[in-house]
Amino acid sequence: MSTTQTPESCADPITLNEFMNSLQRLFKIGIYYPTGHAILDRATDRCMGQLVAIAGDNPSVRLDNFGSRLMLEGVDLDAGQPYFRDFKELFTALGITAVIFDRETTRQELHEFVRKMLSYKSKALSAKQFTQIEVSELPHSISVILTEFLARQDSSISDDRAGESAE
C-alpha cells in the first residue's frame, strides 16, 4: 500500500484495509440478512465506525477506481488484499470510477447501497450484449461517478467495409 495519503485523511493503512474488508463483508452477507438482523447490523456498525475514523474532519470518504488501481482517500490499496479483486470487478462491470461515502451515512443507507450495487452487478453480468447499466436511485449520502462513454457519430465501427475507415 502506497503512503501517498492526503494530509486531511486521518486513517492509517491498517484502518483503510479494515474498512475495505468490512465493506466487502457487507457485500458478502448483505444479500442474506435483512436490515435489523444482528449479524448484518454488527458488520454495518463496524464498517460505519471505520468510515468515520477515515473521514476524520472531512465530510466524506472517496474510493477511486483508476486503471489497475483502487485508491481510498488518495492511498493506493494493496492489489493482494482479498477485497481488491471483488471491488475492481464490481466497479468495472458497472462503469464506476469513484464512490463517495458521506461520513453521516446511516445503517439503512449503507444496506440500501449494498443491495442496489449487487442488483446492478447481477444485471450487468447477465446481459447478453454490451449494455451500460444505469446506476441510479442510490441513497443521498452515497454517490458514484460513472465512466463516460462516448458514441461515435459515424458508422466506422459497424460499417460493412471491414478494415476501411468510414468517411
Backbone as numpy.savetxt, mean C-alpha at the origin, in Angstrom:
# Nx Ny Nz CAx CAy CAz Cx Cy Cz
18.31 -2.18 5.48 17.47 -1.01 5.48 18.35 0.22 5.48
18.12 1.11 4.58 18.88 2.34 4.48 18.46 3.29 5.59
19.36 4.12 6.00 19.03 5.07 7.05 18.94 6.49 6.51
18.29 6.65 5.37 18.07 7.97 4.80 16.78 8.56 5.37
16.60 8.38 6.66 15.39 8.79 7.35 15.28 10.31 7.36
14.06 10.80 7.20 13.84 12.24 7.23 13.95 12.73 8.67
14.38 13.97 8.88 14.55 14.49 10.23 13.25 14.49 11.04
12.10 14.62 10.37 10.83 14.69 11.08 10.36 13.33 11.57
10.87 12.26 10.98 10.43 10.92 11.34 10.97 10.56 12.71
10.12 9.96 13.53 10.51 9.66 14.91 10.78 8.18 15.13
10.85 7.40 14.07 10.95 5.96 14.24 12.32 5.43 13.84
12.71 4.41 14.55 13.94 3.70 14.23 13.60 2.56 13.26
14.61 1.98 12.62 14.36 0.90 11.66 13.58 -0.29 12.24
13.78 -0.59 13.50 13.06 -1.70 14.11 11.56 -1.39 14.17
11.21 -0.18 14.56 9.80 0.21 14.62 9.17 0.22 13.23
9.93 0.67 12.23 9.42 0.66 10.85 9.10 -0.77 10.41
10.01 -1.70 10.68 9.77 -3.10 10.32 8.61 -3.69 11.12
8.51 -3.33 12.40 7.40 -3.83 13.21 6.07 -3.33 12.67
6.02 -2.06 12.25 4.79 -1.53 11.67 4.42 -2.30 10.40
5.40 -2.51 9.52 5.12 -3.21 8.27 4.69 -4.65 8.54
5.34 -5.31 9.50 4.94 -6.68 9.85 3.53 -6.71 10.43
3.19 -5.72 11.27 1.85 -5.71 11.85 0.80 -5.37 10.80
1.15 -4.50 9.85 0.22 -4.20 8.75 0.01 -5.45 7.89
1.09 -6.17 7.61 0.97 -7.41 6.85 0.07 -8.40 7.59
0.22 -8.48 8.90 -0.62 -9.38 9.69 -2.10 -9.01 9.55
-2.40 -7.71 9.54 -3.79 -7.29 9.34 -4.32 -7.77 8.00
-3.48 -7.71 6.97 -3.91 -8.19 5.66 -4.12 -9.70 5.66
-3.37 -10.41 6.49 -3.51 -11.87 6.54 -4.73 -12.30 7.35
-5.00 -11.62 8.46 -6.12 -12.05 9.32 -7.38 -11.22 9.14
-7.26 -10.06 8.51 -8.39 -9.15 8.38 -9.56 -9.71 7.61
-9.30 -10.66 6.76 -10.37 -11.24 5.96 -11.14 -12.32 6.74
-10.50 -12.85 7.78 -11.10 -13.95 8.53 -11.91 -13.51 9.75
-11.54 -12.38 10.34 -12.18 -11.96 11.58 -12.95 -10.66 11.38
-14.14 -10.56 11.97 -14.91 -9.31 11.86 -14.36 -8.26 12.83
-14.66 -7.01 12.53 -14.33 -5.94 13.46 -14.99 -6.26 14.79
-14.26 -6.10 15.86 -14.78 -6.43 17.18 -14.24 -7.74 17.70
-13.66 -8.56 16.84 -13.06 -9.81 17.28 -11.76 -9.49 18.00
-11.53 -10.14 19.13 -10.37 -9.82 19.97 -9.04 -9.95 19.23
-8.87 -10.97 18.42 -7.60 -11.18 17.71 -7.35 -10.04 16.73
-8.36 -9.70 15.94 -8.20 -8.62 14.97 -8.00 -7.28 15.66
-8.75 -7.03 16.70 -8.64 -5.74 17.39 -7.28 -5.57 18.06
-6.73 -6.63 18.66 -5.39 -6.55 19.26 -4.34 -6.26 18.19
-4.44 -6.97 17.07 -3.47 -6.76 15.98 -3.59 -5.34 15.42
-4.81 -4.85 15.32 -5.03 -3.49 14.82 -4.49 -2.45 15.78
-4.73 -2.64 17.07 -4.23 -1.70 18.07 -2.70 -1.64 18.04
-2.07 -2.78 17.86 -0.60 -2.81 17.77 -0.13 -2.00 16.55
-0.76 -2.23 15.42 -0.41 -1.53 14.19 -0.62 -0.03 14.35
-1.74 0.35 14.94 -2.05 1.77 15.12 -1.07 2.44 16.08
-0.66 1.73 17.11 0.33 2.28 18.05 1.65 2.55 17.35
2.05 1.64 16.48 3.29 1.83 15.72 3.15 2.97 14.72
1.98 3.10 14.12 1.72 4.20 13.19 1.91 5.54 13.89
1.35 5.68 15.08 1.48 6.93 15.85 2.94 7.16 16.23
3.65 6.10 16.62 5.07 6.24 16.99 5.89 6.72 15.80
5.63 6.16 14.63 6.37 6.54 13.42 6.04 7.98 13.03
4.78 8.36 13.14 4.36 9.71 12.75 5.00 10.77 13.64
5.17 10.45 14.91 5.70 11.47 15.81 4.78 12.67 15.81
5.32 13.85 15.51 4.51 15.07 15.45 3.90 15.31 14.08
4.23 14.47 13.12 3.71 14.63 11.76 2.25 14.19 11.68
1.48 14.75 10.77 0.07 14.39 10.65 -0.17 13.04 9.97
0.85 12.52 9.27 0.64 11.27 8.52 1.94 10.52 8.34
1.79 9.29 7.85 2.92 8.41 7.53 2.74 7.97 6.08
3.84 8.02 5.32 3.77 7.71 3.89 4.57 6.45 3.59
3.92 5.54 2.86 4.54 4.31 2.37 4.61 4.41 0.86
5.83 4.42 0.30 6.02 4.60 -1.14 6.46 3.32 -1.82
5.93 3.11 -3.01 6.30 2.01 -3.89 7.01 2.65 -5.08
8.31 2.45 -5.16 9.10 3.14 -6.18 10.04 2.14 -6.84
9.72 1.75 -8.08 10.56 0.77 -8.78 10.62 -0.53 -8.02
11.81 -0.95 -7.66 11.97 -2.19 -6.90 12.04 -1.93 -5.40
11.75 -0.70 -5.00 11.89 -0.30 -3.60 10.54 -0.04 -2.95
10.51 -0.26 -1.65 9.43 0.21 -0.78 10.10 1.13 0.23
9.49 2.27 0.48 10.06 3.20 1.45 8.96 3.65 2.41
9.30 3.65 3.67 8.38 4.12 4.71 9.00 5.37 5.32
8.32 6.49 5.15 8.83 7.77 5.64 10.24 8.05 5.13
10.47 7.72 3.87 11.75 8.01 3.24 12.85 7.01 3.54
12.55 5.97 4.29 13.54 4.95 4.64 13.30 3.73 3.76
14.35 3.29 3.06 14.25 2.07 2.26 14.00 0.88 3.16
12.99 0.09 2.83 12.69 -1.11 3.60 13.45 -2.29 3.01
13.79 -3.22 3.86 14.60 -4.38 3.49 13.79 -5.35 2.62
14.27 -5.57 1.40 13.59 -6.47 0.46 13.56 -7.91 0.96
14.36 -8.25 1.94 14.38 -9.60 2.48 13.32 -9.84 3.55
12.63 -8.80 3.96 11.60 -8.96 4.99 10.37 -9.65 4.39
9.67 -10.47 5.18 8.51 -11.21 4.66 7.41 -10.33 4.08
7.19 -9.16 4.63 6.13 -8.28 4.14 6.44 -7.66 2.79
7.72 -7.55 2.45 8.14 -6.78 1.28 7.47 -7.27 0.00
7.58 -8.55 -0.27 7.00 -9.11 -1.50 5.49 -8.95 -1.55
4.83 -9.18 -0.42 3.36 -9.06 -0.38 2.90 -7.65 -0.75
3.55 -6.65 -0.18 3.13 -5.27 -0.48 3.54 -4.85 -1.88
4.69 -5.31 -2.37 5.07 -5.00 -3.75 4.04 -5.58 -4.71
3.62 -6.83 -4.49 2.62 -7.46 -5.35 1.28 -6.72 -5.29
0.85 -6.36 -4.09 -0.41 -5.64 -3.93 -0.36 -4.30 -4.65
0.69 -3.54 -4.41 0.80 -2.21 -5.01 0.93 -2.29 -6.52
1.68 -3.27 -7.01 1.84 -3.42 -8.46 0.51 -3.81 -9.10
-0.19 -4.76 -8.50 -1.48 -5.21 -9.05 -2.49 -4.07 -9.13
-2.43 -3.15 -8.17 -3.42 -2.07 -8.12 -2.90 -0.75 -8.66
-1.65 -0.72 -9.08 -1.09 0.52 -9.63 -0.90 1.60 -8.57
-0.56 1.19 -7.36 -0.39 2.14 -6.25 1.07 2.55 -6.15
1.31 3.86 -6.11 2.67 4.36 -5.91 2.90 4.82 -4.47
1.85 5.11 -3.74 2.01 5.52 -2.34 0.70 5.35 -1.58
0.84 5.08 -0.29 -0.29 5.05 0.63 0.06 6.02 1.76
-0.88 6.88 2.09 -0.65 7.86 3.15 -1.67 7.60 4.26
-1.14 7.27 5.45 -1.97 6.97 6.61 -1.99 8.19 7.53
-3.16 8.70 7.82 -3.30 9.78 8.79 -3.01 9.19 10.17
-2.32 9.92 10.99 -1.99 9.42 12.34 -3.24 9.22 13.18
-4.36 9.83 12.79 -5.63 9.71 13.53 -6.54 8.62 12.96
-6.01 7.75 12.12 -6.80 6.66 11.54 -7.41 5.83 12.66
-8.70 5.52 12.53 -9.38 4.72 13.54 -9.26 3.23 13.23
-9.60 2.43 14.21 -9.59 0.98 14.04 -10.52 0.58 12.89
-11.73 1.12 12.88 -12.71 0.80 11.84 -12.18 1.18 10.45
-11.55 2.35 10.34 -11.01 2.80 9.06 -9.89 1.90 8.57
-9.05 1.46 9.47 -7.96 0.56 9.08 -8.52 -0.78 8.60
-9.54 -1.29 9.30 -10.18 -2.54 8.87 -10.82 -2.37 7.49
-11.51 -1.26 7.28 -12.15 -1.00 5.99 -11.11 -0.92 4.88
-10.02 -0.23 5.13 -8.94 -0.11 4.15 -8.40 -1.49 3.77
-8.09 -2.31 4.75 -7.54 -3.65 4.49 -8.52 -4.47 3.66
-9.78 -4.46 4.03 -10.77 -5.25 3.29 -10.94 -4.76 1.86
-10.95 -3.47 1.67 -11.08 -2.93 0.31 -9.85 -3.27 -0.54
-8.67 -3.16 0.04 -7.45 -3.49 -0.71 -7.45 -4.96 -1.11
-7.87 -5.83 -0.21 -7.93 -7.26 -0.54 -8.96 -7.52 -1.63
-10.08 -6.83 -1.58 -11.10 -6.98 -2.61 -10.59 -6.49 -3.97
-9.95 -5.34 -3.98 -9.40 -4.79 -5.23 -8.32 -5.71 -5.80
-7.49 -6.26 -4.91 -6.43 -7.17 -5.38 -7.05 -8.40 -6.03
-8.09 -8.94 -5.41 -8.76 -10.11 -5.96 -9.32 -9.82 -7.34
-9.93 -8.65 -7.51 -10.46 -8.25 -8.82 -9.34 -8.14 -9.85
-8.24 -7.55 -9.46 -7.12 -7.35 -10.40 -6.52 -8.69 -10.81
-6.37 -9.60 -9.87 -5.75 -10.89 -10.18 -6.67 -11.80 -10.99
-7.98 -11.60 -10.88 -8.91 -12.46 -11.62 -9.28 -11.88 -12.99
-8.79 -10.70 -13.30 -9.10 -10.09 -14.60 -8.45 -10.89 -15.72
-9.18 -11.10 -16.79 -8.69 -11.87 -17.94 -7.85 -11.01 -18.88
-7.98 -9.72 -18.78 -7.22 -8.80 -19.63 -6.77 -7.64 -18.77
-5.86 -6.82 -19.30 -5.38 -5.67 -18.54 -6.55 -4.75 -18.23
-6.76 -4.52 -16.98 -7.79 -3.61 -16.52 -7.23 -2.82 -15.36
-7.36 -1.52 -15.42 -6.94 -0.73 -14.28 -8.09 -0.72 -13.28
-7.84 -1.23 -12.11 -8.85 -1.28 -11.06 -8.95 0.10 -10.42
-10.16 0.58 -10.29 -10.35 1.88 -9.64 -10.32 1.69 -8.13
-9.28 2.20 -7.51 -9.14 2.12 -6.06 -9.81 3.38 -5.51
-11.01 3.19 -4.99 -11.79 4.34 -4.54 -12.58 3.97 -3.29
-13.31 4.94 -2.80 -14.16 4.76 -1.62 -13.38 4.24 -0.42
-12.18 4.77 -0.25 -11.36 4.42 0.90 -11.73 5.32 2.07
-11.39 4.90 3.28 -11.63 5.78 4.43 -10.92 7.11 4.22
-11.51 8.19 4.72 -10.94 9.52 4.49 -9.56 9.70 5.12
-9.22 8.88 6.10 -7.93 9.03 6.79 -6.79 8.27 6.10
-7.11 7.53 5.05 -6.08 6.79 4.31 -6.26 7.09 2.84
-5.20 7.57 2.21 -5.31 7.88 0.79 -4.23 7.14 0.01
-4.50 6.94 -1.26 -3.53 6.29 -2.14 -3.22 7.20 -3.31
-2.01 7.08 -3.80 -1.61 7.76 -5.02 -1.40 6.66 -6.04
-2.07 6.79 -7.17 -2.04 5.75 -8.20 -1.08 6.11 -9.32
-0.55 5.08 -9.96 0.25 5.27 -11.16 -0.65 5.83 -12.23
-0.16 6.81 -12.95 -0.96 7.38 -14.04 -0.56 6.71 -15.34
-1.54 6.13 -16.00 -1.31 5.49 -17.29 -1.77 6.45 -18.38
-0.97 6.58 -19.40 -1.31 7.46 -20.51 -1.73 6.62 -21.70
-2.82 7.01 -22.33 -3.29 6.32 -23.53 -2.76 7.04 -24.75
-2.31 6.29 -25.72 -1.83 6.88 -26.97 -3.02 7.19 -27.85
-2.91 8.27 -28.58 -3.99 8.66 -29.48 -3.87 8.01 -30.85
-2.68 7.53 -31.19 -2.53 6.86 -32.49 -2.80 5.37 -32.31
-2.79 4.64 -33.39 -3.11 3.22 -33.32 -1.87 2.35 -33.43
-0.72 2.87 -33.07 0.52 2.13 -33.28 0.60 0.84 -32.48
-0.04 0.77 -31.35 0.03 -0.44 -30.54 -0.83 -1.54 -31.13
-2.01 -1.20 -31.63 -2.92 -2.22 -32.14 -2.97 -2.25 -33.67
-2.11 -1.51 -34.31 -2.09 -1.44 -35.77 -1.78 -2.81 -36.36
-2.45 -3.17 -37.45 -2.22 -4.46 -38.10 -0.85 -4.57 -38.74
-0.21 -3.47 -38.99 1.11 -3.48 -39.62 2.17 -3.67 -38.55
2.37 -4.88 -38.11 3.32 -5.17 -37.05 4.71 -4.66 -37.41
5.33 -3.99 -36.48 6.68 -3.52 -36.67 6.78 -2.17 -37.36
5.70 -1.68 -37.94 5.73 -0.38 -38.59 5.13 0.66 -37.65
5.67 1.85 -37.68 5.09 2.89 -36.83 3.90 3.51 -37.55
2.89 3.84 -36.78 1.70 4.48 -37.35 2.00 5.95 -37.58
1.55 6.46 -38.68 1.80 7.88 -38.96 0.51 8.59 -39.18
